[in-house]
Amino acid sequence: MVRGVMVGAGGVYDLGYRRVWCPKFRRPVLAGPVGDRCAELVRRKCAGHEWMVVAWEVMPDHVHLFVKLHPKHSPSSVANQLKGLTSRVLRVEFGHLCSRLPAMWSRSYFAATVGVVSAETVRRYVDTRYEWPWRVERAR
């Protein structure tokens, strides 16, 4: 398996997050042109911040996004920016959303990290890092 790592000025990173968020009261309002416009807005916002959209799906009652980010972006700020932008624009362009929902999105969201390294691999690394033959501890 080949990892698609990104290189920055201070390091190399590969941070992927799954995001899921729902309309208020889980109402199925994201069907048809509303869902298409929501997808377009999210892709444009992600491109503007150089967040790489790996997978995207708009269901009538929720949005599912898999995105890769730079470490300087926190998961909560990304979710809040995407929800804020889409809420403002969709409620202006589609008036029926204002009458059916007091707010476009619920306050909560789901975020999970996605990686190719298992917890067992990380544990093994931490347990054996001082056993490497090329690592020499300096006397203090």
N, C-alpha and C positions, 0 to 999 in steps of 0.2 A: 504494500500500500504506500502511495506517495502522499506525503503531507504537503499541503499548500500553505507554507509559512510566509509571513509578511516580515519585511525587514524595515526597521526604523532607525533613526539616528542613534538611539541608545540601546537597541536590543532587537531580538527576533521574537515574534509572537504568533500564536495561532489560537485565538479566542473566539469560539462559536457559541451563540446563545439561541435557545428556542424561546420565542415569545408567543403568548396566547392572551388575547383580551377580548371581552364581550361587550355588546351594547347593553345599556341599562335595562334591567329586568330580562335580559337574554332574549329580547324581541328579535324576530327574524327580519330585520330591516336592511340587510346587506345583500339583497338579491338584485340581479339585473344591473341597471346603470349605476346604482349606488355602490355596489361592490366593485364594479369596474373602475369607477372614479377613485374609490378608496385605494385600490391596488396601484393606480397611477400616482397618487399622492405619496404613498409610502415609498415607492421606488424612486421618485424624484427627491424626496427628503434624504433617503439613504445615499443616493448618489452625491448629493450636495455635501454630505459629511464624510464621504468615502467609506461608508459602511457597505460591505459586500453582501448582497442578498443572495443566499444560496437556494432557499426554497420559500415559496409563498403560496398561501391558500386562503381565499376568502369564502367562508361558508355563510349561509344566511344569518346564523346567530353567533359567529365568532370569527376572529382573524388569527391565523397561525403563520408565524414568520420565523425562519431560521436565518440568522444574520451573523456575519463575522465582523468584529470591531477592533479598534485600536485600544490598548489598555487605558488610555486617558479618558475614555468614555465609560461612565458607570451604567450598569444595566437599568437602574431606575430612571436615570435621565433620558436614556434612549426611549424607553417605553412612554415616558411623559411627553417627550417631544413629538413622537409619532401620534399618540392619542390626541394631544392638543391641536396639532395641525389639522388632522383629519376631521376632528370634531368641528372646528371653526369653519372650514371650507365646505364640508358636506351639509352642515345645517344652513349655510347661506344658499348653496346651489339647489338643495332639495328641501323646499319649505315644509313638506309633510313630516319631516323628521322633527321639526320644532314643535309641532302640535302633538305628536305621538310620544315624545320622550322629553322629560325635564332636563336631561343631560344625555349627550350622545353615548358616552362610554361609562361603564361601571368604574368605581374607583380602584378596583383591584386588577391585577394581571398576574400571569404565571411566567416565571423566568427560570430556565434551567441551562446549565452549561453543557456543552457538547464537546466531547474530546475523544481521542483515539487511545489514550493511555488509561489503563484500568487502575483502580485503587490499589490492587495487589502490586502492580509495577511500581507505583509511587512508594508504597510501604517498603518494598524490597530495596529501592534506591536509598531511602532514608536509613534503613537498618544497616546497609553495607557500605556506606560512603567512606568510612574510615578504614575499610579493609582493602581498598584499591592499592595495588603495589606501586603505582606511580605517584601516589599522594604521600608526601613527606611532610610531617609536622615539623615546624621550626621550633627550636628551643627558645624559650623566652627568658 
